[in-house]
Amino acid sequence: MTDITLAPDSIVGDIAARLPGAAEVFRRAGISFCCGGKAGLAEAAAKAGIELPTLTAELQALIDRAGRDAPDETPAMIEYILSRYHATHREELGWLIGLADRVEMVHGDHDEAPLGLTEALVSLRDDLESHMAKEEAVLFPAILQGAGAHMLAGPIRVMQSEHEDTGGLLRRIEHVTNGLALPVGACGSWTALYTGVRKLCDDVVAHIHLEEEVLFPRVLAI
């Protein structure tokens, strides 16, 4: 069970970065979590014309579902993270960067062109590659070798700090794509790009959530 709090003053941007599926709830509601990400839930709901209990109930349902599909055993969970997230992020960023570059070049004069998206995706790729390499070379082997909390606390603090940086990059992507809202008449490439970016960003949040809320607390309790 995640420890995300859904109080009226809980920050929208923090929830979007930590709770899988929250970003899509906010997008559907017309709530910005990039530029307007410092607003509390109550303020954001009021601006969007939504009842706070309705918004909170949707988010609570996500909390109740979060992490349910993750393996119970730590070695299986690490293997799941490596295959489901590390490998997938690398594969998807490889083609999304090229597609973003093409869309920016072809549609750069469009009022809603995602100018800066290629650069943002490259930054995300570099950020994730560095982060995942540290997990693969240092943190995960130490966990699998049975290291205790006294040895894992330092590396985990580094990972948690980097997770915050990754959240900032996701907000940047949200900003340059206008909340991943496609303009009327968007071509197939533009549509495929936003579909892929939405899936990637949701996966990154789910990846971070699994580590922050399940794996890290588990191994630090040993």
C-alpha positions as CSV (number, residue, x, y, z in Angstrom):
1,M,0.0,0.0,0.0
2,T,1.4,3.3,-1.0
3,D,1.9,6.1,1.6
4,I,0.8,8.9,-0.8
5,T,-1.5,11.3,1.0
6,L,-4.6,12.7,-0.6
7,A,-5.2,15.7,1.5
8,P,-6.8,18.9,0.1
9,D,-3.3,20.6,0.1
10,S,-1.5,17.6,-1.4
11,I,0.6,18.9,-4.3
12,V,-0.7,17.8,-7.7
13,G,2.7,17.6,-9.3
14,D,4.0,15.3,-6.5
15,I,1.0,13.0,-6.9
16,A,1.5,12.8,-10.7
17,A,5.1,11.9,-10.3
18,R,4.6,9.2,-7.7
19,L,1.2,7.6,-8.4
20,P,0.8,5.4,-11.5
21,G,-2.2,6.5,-13.5
22,A,-2.6,9.9,-11.7
23,A,-1.2,11.8,-14.7
24,E,-4.0,10.5,-17.0
25,V,-6.6,11.3,-14.3
26,F,-5.3,14.9,-14.2
27,R,-5.1,15.1,-18.0
28,R,-8.8,14.0,-18.4
29,A,-9.8,16.6,-15.8
30,G,-7.9,19.4,-17.4
31,I,-5.6,19.8,-14.4
32,S,-2.0,20.8,-15.2
33,F,0.7,19.1,-13.3
34,C,3.6,20.7,-15.0
35,C,3.2,24.5,-14.9
36,G,0.4,24.2,-12.4
37,G,1.9,21.3,-10.5
38,K,2.5,23.3,-7.3
39,A,-1.2,23.6,-6.7
40,G,-3.0,21.5,-4.0
41,L,-5.7,19.1,-4.9
42,A,-8.5,21.3,-3.6
43,E,-7.3,24.3,-5.6
44,A,-6.7,22.3,-8.7
45,A,-10.2,20.6,-8.5
46,A,-11.9,24.0,-8.0
47,K,-10.1,25.5,-11.0
48,A,-11.1,22.5,-13.2
49,G,-14.7,22.6,-11.9
50,I,-14.5,19.2,-10.4
51,E,-15.8,18.1,-6.9
52,L,-12.8,17.4,-4.7
53,P,-14.3,14.1,-3.4
54,T,-14.8,12.9,-7.0
55,L,-11.2,13.6,-7.8
56,T,-9.9,12.1,-4.6
57,A,-12.0,8.9,-5.1
58,E,-10.4,8.4,-8.5
59,L,-6.9,8.8,-7.1
60,Q,-7.7,6.6,-4.1
61,A,-8.7,3.8,-6.5
62,L,-5.3,4.1,-8.2
63,I,-3.6,3.8,-4.8
64,D,-5.6,0.7,-4.0
65,R,-4.5,-0.9,-7.3
66,A,-0.9,0.3,-7.3
67,G,1.7,-2.5,-7.1
68,R,-0.7,-5.4,-7.0
69,D,0.9,-7.1,-10.0
70,A,4.4,-6.9,-8.6
71,P,6.0,-10.2,-7.6
72,D,6.1,-10.9,-3.9
73,E,9.7,-12.3,-3.7
74,T,12.5,-9.7,-3.9
75,P,14.6,-11.5,-6.5
76,A,11.6,-11.9,-8.7
77,M,10.7,-8.2,-8.2
78,I,14.2,-7.2,-9.3
79,E,14.0,-9.3,-12.4
80,Y,10.6,-7.8,-13.1
81,I,12.0,-4.3,-12.8
82,L,14.8,-5.2,-15.2
83,S,12.7,-6.8,-17.8
84,R,9.5,-4.7,-17.5
85,Y,11.0,-1.3,-17.0
86,H,14.8,-1.1,-17.7
87,A,14.7,-3.0,-21.0
88,T,11.4,-1.3,-22.0
89,H,12.5,2.2,-21.3
90,R,15.7,1.7,-23.4
91,E,13.8,0.2,-26.3
92,E,11.0,2.8,-26.4
93,L,13.3,5.9,-25.9
94,G,15.3,4.6,-28.9
95,W,12.5,5.1,-31.3
96,L,10.6,7.9,-29.6
97,I,13.6,10.2,-29.9
98,G,13.8,9.7,-33.6
99,L,10.1,10.1,-34.0
100,A,10.0,13.3,-31.9
101,D,12.8,14.8,-34.0
102,R,10.9,14.0,-37.2
103,V,7.7,15.6,-35.9
104,E,9.5,18.7,-34.8
105,M,11.2,19.1,-38.1
106,V,8.0,18.5,-40.2
107,H,5.6,20.4,-38.0
108,G,7.8,23.0,-36.4
109,D,5.8,25.9,-37.7
110,H,2.6,24.6,-36.2
111,D,1.3,26.6,-33.2
112,E,1.0,23.4,-31.1
113,A,4.3,21.8,-32.3
114,P,6.1,20.0,-29.4
115,L,9.2,22.1,-29.7
116,G,11.9,20.9,-27.3
117,L,10.4,17.4,-27.0
118,T,13.4,15.7,-28.7
119,E,15.8,17.5,-26.3
120,A,13.6,16.6,-23.3
121,L,13.5,12.9,-24.3
122,V,17.3,12.8,-24.8
123,S,17.7,14.2,-21.3
124,L,15.3,11.6,-20.0
125,R,17.2,8.9,-21.8
126,D,20.5,10.0,-20.3
127,D,19.0,10.4,-16.9
128,L,17.4,6.9,-16.9
129,E,20.5,5.2,-18.4
130,S,22.7,6.6,-15.7
131,H,20.2,5.7,-13.0
132,M,19.5,2.2,-14.3
133,A,23.2,1.4,-14.8
134,K,23.8,2.2,-11.1
135,E,21.0,-0.1,-10.0
136,E,22.2,-2.9,-12.3
137,A,25.9,-2.6,-11.3
138,V,25.6,-1.7,-7.6
139,L,22.2,-1.6,-5.8
140,F,20.5,-4.7,-7.2
141,P,23.5,-7.0,-6.8
142,A,23.9,-5.8,-3.2
143,I,20.3,-6.6,-2.5
144,L,20.5,-10.0,-4.1
145,Q,23.7,-10.7,-2.0
146,G,21.8,-10.1,1.2
147,A,23.2,-6.7,2.1
148,G,21.6,-5.2,5.2
149,A,20.0,-1.8,5.6
150,H,23.3,-0.2,6.8
151,M,24.9,-1.0,3.5
152,L,21.9,-0.2,1.3
153,A,20.8,3.1,2.9
154,G,23.4,5.2,1.1
155,P,22.8,3.9,-2.4
156,I,19.0,4.0,-2.0
157,R,19.2,7.7,-0.9
158,V,21.0,8.4,-4.2
159,M,18.4,6.5,-6.2
160,Q,15.6,8.5,-4.4
161,S,17.3,11.8,-5.2
162,E,17.6,10.8,-8.8
163,H,13.9,9.8,-8.9
164,E,13.1,13.4,-8.0
165,D,15.2,14.6,-10.9
166,T,13.4,12.2,-13.2
167,G,10.0,13.6,-12.1
168,G,11.2,17.0,-13.1
169,L,12.0,15.7,-16.6
170,L,8.5,14.2,-16.9
171,R,6.9,17.5,-16.0
172,R,9.1,19.1,-18.7
173,I,7.8,16.7,-21.3
174,E,4.3,17.3,-20.2
175,H,4.9,21.1,-20.6
176,V,6.4,21.0,-24.1
177,T,3.6,18.7,-25.4
178,N,0.8,20.8,-23.9
179,G,-0.3,17.9,-21.7
180,L,0.1,15.5,-24.6
181,A,-3.0,17.0,-26.2
182,L,-3.0,16.4,-30.0
183,P,-4.1,19.2,-32.3
184,V,-7.0,18.8,-34.6
185,G,-5.9,16.9,-37.7
186,A,-2.6,15.6,-36.3
187,C,-0.9,13.2,-38.6
188,G,-0.2,9.6,-37.8
189,S,3.4,10.2,-36.8
190,W,2.4,12.9,-34.3
191,T,-0.4,10.7,-32.9
192,A,2.0,7.7,-32.6
193,L,4.5,9.9,-30.9
194,Y,2.1,11.2,-28.2
195,T,0.7,7.7,-27.7
196,G,4.3,6.4,-27.1
197,V,5.3,9.2,-24.9
198,R,2.2,8.8,-22.7
199,K,2.9,5.1,-22.3
200,L,6.6,5.8,-21.5
201,C,5.9,8.5,-18.9
202,D,3.3,6.3,-17.2
203,D,5.7,3.4,-17.2
204,V,8.5,5.6,-15.6
205,V,6.1,6.7,-12.8
206,A,5.1,3.0,-12.2
207,H,8.8,2.0,-12.2
208,I,9.6,4.7,-9.6
209,H,6.5,3.8,-7.5
210,L,7.5,0.1,-7.3
211,E,11.0,1.0,-6.1
212,E,10.0,3.8,-3.7
213,E,6.9,2.2,-2.2
214,V,7.7,-1.5,-2.3
215,L,11.3,-2.6,-3.0
216,F,13.2,0.0,-1.0
217,P,11.1,-0.1,2.2
218,R,11.3,-3.9,2.1
219,V,15.1,-4.2,1.8
220,L,15.7,-1.4,4.4
221,A,13.6,-3.3,6.9
222,I,16.0,-6.2,6.9
